Amino acid sequence: MMPYSVATRGVRFSFYSTSSKFQSHTQSGKVTVAEETTQQQNAASTERCQIPFTSGSCSGHKLSRVNARNKEQETEVLAWIEAVLGEKLPPGNYDDILKDGVILCNLINKLAPGSVKKIQSKGTNFQLMENIQRFQAAIKNYGVPQEEIFQTADLFEKRNIPQVTLCLYALGRLTQKHGWTGPSLGPKMAEENKRTFSDDQLRASEGHLGLQMGYNKGASQAGHGGFGNTRHM
């Protein structure tokens, strides 16, 4: 490392740097300057730190919870599960009630009997996580899209409880498609409305559409003259 110094107001300060390229300095109060690359790095760092921030970070990015929990939806989900099972759920927090997967397996077995053959009511964490995995496989077979099914850690480790709620809402909507007449969850699914048309109806609609777009039969450039000619009134 090479030493360099700064002289200001008659006081000299000594510094050390790994850079070997420095400009000369005098006793007139001029400050020595490090090589251009070091200046640019310091300037960029200073500029970044001047960006307004709200979360204690120099990056300027405001931190926020992407997936915020909705207590009203969670309460609605638990009420729906109770209604489907026909029994009172144990007291506790939403995520703790569902964590071991037992209630979820009982839920899908009620909606589609025989979906989960084995349910571990007690056991190691691994065995309890298997309950969740069996529930996930069962609701996938039931028709819940893969992208709407939460991950095991989302529930068991509480990494993404809102995704668990969204998944259960997707399951609740899907029950209507399977002819479930019990309690429902969420808005009613739109019903498919297929229509068939005869060839005569299709031909008639094509003619009607052509008239709607504007009548141009018989139109021509006759009488307009060549491009650039003066139009005589």
Phi and psi in degrees as a GROMACS rama.xvg file:
@    title "Ramachandran Plot"
@    xaxis  label "Phi"
@    yaxis  label "Psi"
@TYPE xy
-103.303  134.354  MET-2
-78.1739  148.368  PRO-3
-146.641  162.885  TYR-4
-135.056  162.196  SER-5
-125.27  128.787  VAL-6
-115.002  119.083  ALA-7
-147.512  135.019  THR-8
54.5686  34.6897  ARG-9
79.8502  2.59563  GLY-10
-111.556  133.326  VAL-11
-105.022  130.93  ARG-12
-115.587  136.505  PHE-13
-105.001  138.607  SER-14
-134.339  166.626  PHE-15
-126.278  143.291  TYR-16
-143.876  151.558  SER-17
-80.4162  -11.3258  THR-18
-80.4154  145.266  SER-19
-105.905  0.117526  SER-20
-110.638  108.417  LYS-21
-134.059  153.023  PHE-22
-86.5567  152.84  GLN-23
-70.9743  157.141  SER-24
-129.307  163.261  HIS-25
-125.805  178.362  THR-26
-88.1051  7.36892  GLN-27
-83.7047  6.53208  SER-28
102.088  -0.2649  GLY-29
-72.4035  140.391  LYS-30
-92.8949  134.177  VAL-31
-66.9352  147.768  THR-32
-119.085  133.033  VAL-33
-72.9538  172.435  ALA-34
-61.1716  160.316  GLU-35
-57.9155  -37.7939  GLU-36
-63.9182  -38.7036  THR-37
-66.0467  -39.6813  THR-38
-60.5851  -45.2881  GLN-39
-63.4872  -40.4607  GLN-40
-64.8663  -43.0735  GLN-41
-65.2892  -40.3055  ASN-42
-64.5722  -41.6417  ALA-43
-64.8159  -39.2303  ALA-44
-64.8345  -42.1721  SER-45
-64.3087  -41.5385  THR-46
-63.0158  -39.9716  GLU-47
-63.6275  -38.3862  ARG-48
-75.3949  -10.9576  CYS-49
-87.398  -6.6615  GLN-50
-70.264  133.034  ILE-51
-60.3658  140.789  PRO-52
-139.469  156.737  PHE-53
-123.836  -5.5742  THR-54
-123.751  24.5884  SER-55
78.3718  10.2424  GLY-56
-113.912  142.979  SER-57
-76.2018  -8.5263  CYS-58
-71.8336  -23.5834  SER-59
85.7148  -0.745354  GLY-60
-87.9066  130.098  HIS-61
-82.442  122.876  LYS-62
-80.6409  137.981  LEU-63
-150.185  156.503  SER-64
-80.0781  117.078  ARG-65
-67.5753  -44.8153  VAL-66
-110.293  92.2039  ASN-67
-83.2046  140.9  ALA-68
-76.2459  146.163  ARG-69
-116.349  104.514  ASN-70
-63.6008  -34.5143  LYS-71
-64.6637  -42.4904  GLU-72
-66.1968  -40.2284  GLN-73
-62.3125  -41.4605  GLU-74
-63.7217  -39.33  THR-75
-66.1589  -38.9664  GLU-76
-63.3288  -46.2494  VAL-77
-63.4021  -39.8659  LEU-78
-64.1086  -38.216  ALA-79
-66.2141  -43.9592  TRP-80
-61.2414  -43.2738  ILE-81
-59.6932  -42.4401  GLU-82
-66.5416  -39.0766  ALA-83
-68.8682  -45.3473  VAL-84
-75.2106  -23.978  LEU-85
72.3564  27.1483  GLY-86
-148.052  156.127  GLU-87
-76.6088  135.551  LYS-88
-80.2506  153.817  LEU-89
-65.636  152.065  PRO-90
-68.605  155.605  PRO-91
142.829  -179.014  GLY-92
-74.465  154.834  ASN-93
-52.2664  -51.96  TYR-94
-69.8274  -32.6439  ASP-95
-70.7101  -34.8813  ASP-96
-64.2683  -37.6983  ILE-97
-94.3146  -9.31532  LEU-98
-55.423  -44.6361  LYS-99
-80.7847  -4.76783  ASP-100
80.0801  -5.39441  GLY-101
-64.3115  -48.8678  VAL-102
-65.0997  -37.0747  ILE-103
-64.7077  -41.0751  LEU-104
-65.4454  -40.3846  CYS-105
-63.5764  -34.7226  ASN-106
-64.152  -50.6485  LEU-107
-68.7863  -30.2045  ILE-108
-68.0127  -28.6451  ASN-109
-74.1577  -39.3513  LYS-110
-75.3172  -38.6273  LEU-111
-138.048  88.1152  ALA-112
-51.1171  135.885  PRO-113
84.6068  7.08862  GLY-114
-66.1366  -41.3464  SER-115
-116.041  116.243  VAL-116
-79.6206  -35.6533  LYS-117
-126.922  128.1  LYS-118
-125.351  124.019  ILE-119
-90.4521  107.377  GLN-120
-78.0254  -25.5996  SER-121
-142.034  157.835  LYS-122
151.045  -166.825  GLY-123
-74.6835  169.362  THR-124
-58.004  -38.5525  ASN-125
-62.1646  -42.9475  PHE-126
-67.2799  -37.3612  GLN-127
-70.0226  -35.3021  LEU-128
-66.4875  -28.0871  MET-129
-63.7769  -32.6456  GLU-130
-58.6134  -45.7237  ASN-131
-63.2529  -42.1115  ILE-132
-65.2587  -36.7557  GLN-133
-67.2093  -38.7781  ARG-134
-63.5304  -43.0118  PHE-135
-60.7127  -44.138  GLN-136
-64.9813  -37.3006  ALA-137
-68.3137  -42.9271  ALA-138
-73.9056  -25.1383  ILE-139
-66.7325  -43.4811  LYS-140
-64.615  -28.8447  ASN-141
-72.0375  -23.1809  TYR-142
124.545  0.476751  GLY-143
-70.8192  126.556  VAL-144
-59.3983  145.305  PRO-145
-57.4034  -38.5505  GLN-146
-69.0454  -14.0075  GLU-147
-98.8015  -4.80078  GLU-148
-87.6042  128.438  ILE-149
-71.8198  160.535  PHE-150
-83.0077  156.205  GLN-151
-56.8623  -43.5103  THR-152
-67.547  -24.1953  ALA-153
-58.5437  -35.2186  ASP-154
-97.3128  -53.1271  LEU-155
-65.7945  -37.2299  PHE-156
-102.799  5.21086  GLU-157
58.0291  38.5093  LYS-158
-78.5721  -32.3617  ARG-159
-151.546  73.8875  ASN-160
-63.9765  -36.9095  ILE-161
-56.7203  -33.6839  PRO-162
-68.4089  -33.0623  GLN-163
-62.0561  -44.0571  VAL-164
-63.3789  -44.9551  THR-165
-61.2571  -38.2271  LEU-166
-63.7629  -42.7318  CYS-167
-69.0438  -32.3597  LEU-168
-66.116  -39.2632  TYR-169
-63.0533  -40.159  ALA-170
-64.5892  -42.5515  LEU-171
-61.8441  -39.5116  GLY-172
-66.7443  -37.6855  ARG-173
-68.8897  -23.4866  LEU-174
-60.0647  -31.0278  THR-175
-64.1531  -32.9895  GLN-176
-70.8788  -23.821  LYS-177
-94.8754  10.2567  HIS-178
76.6205  20.2855  GLY-179
-67.6452  126.093  TRP-180
-103.817  2.55249  THR-181
-82.461  -162.951  GLY-182
-58.0244  142.718  PRO-183
-111.829  161.739  SER-184
-130.932  126.949  LEU-185
82.0888  -179.263  GLY-186
-68.2615  155.765  PRO-187
-70.9614  139.382  LYS-188
-71.2027  144.064  MET-189
-69.5661  137.085  ALA-190
-89.9471  140.645  GLU-191
-70.3508  133.84  GLU-192
-123.292  89.6829  ASN-193
-84.0515  140.881  LYS-194
-130.712  143.917  ARG-195
-119.453  143.62  THR-196
-127.614  146  PHE-197
-79.3514  167.074  SER-198
-61.4756  -38.5862  ASP-199
-63.4133  -40.1135  ASP-200
-66.3371  -38.5915  GLN-201
-66.4843  -41.7441  LEU-202
-65.1191  -39.4923  ARG-203
-64.8485  -38.085  ALA-204
-68.7676  -33.587  SER-205
-64.9373  -42.3108  GLU-206
-65.3702  -39.3449  GLY-207
-65.8617  -38.2566  HIS-208
-66.0214  -38.8025  LEU-209
-61.7722  -40.327  GLY-210
-68.6816  -34.5425  LEU-211
-66.4365  -31.9118  GLN-212
-77.3252  -10.3479  MET-213
120.053  135.942  GLY-214
-88.9601  124.484  TYR-215
-134.014  17.3142  ASN-216
-69.6913  135.088  LYS-217
86.1218  -2.64523  GLY-218
-74.345  142.141  ALA-219
-152.694  176.078  SER-220
-93.6904  6.86599  GLN-221
-62.4987  135.406  ALA-222
89.0603  -8.32626  GLY-223
-87.671  -15.7682  HIS-224
74.4431  178.745  GLY-225
-76.0594  163.662  GLY-226
-65.0574  135.267  PHE-227
94.1038  -11.8471  GLY-228
-74.7475  150.926  ASN-229
-77.6432  134.03  THR-230
-85.341  125.795  ARG-231
-93.86  126.473  HIS-232
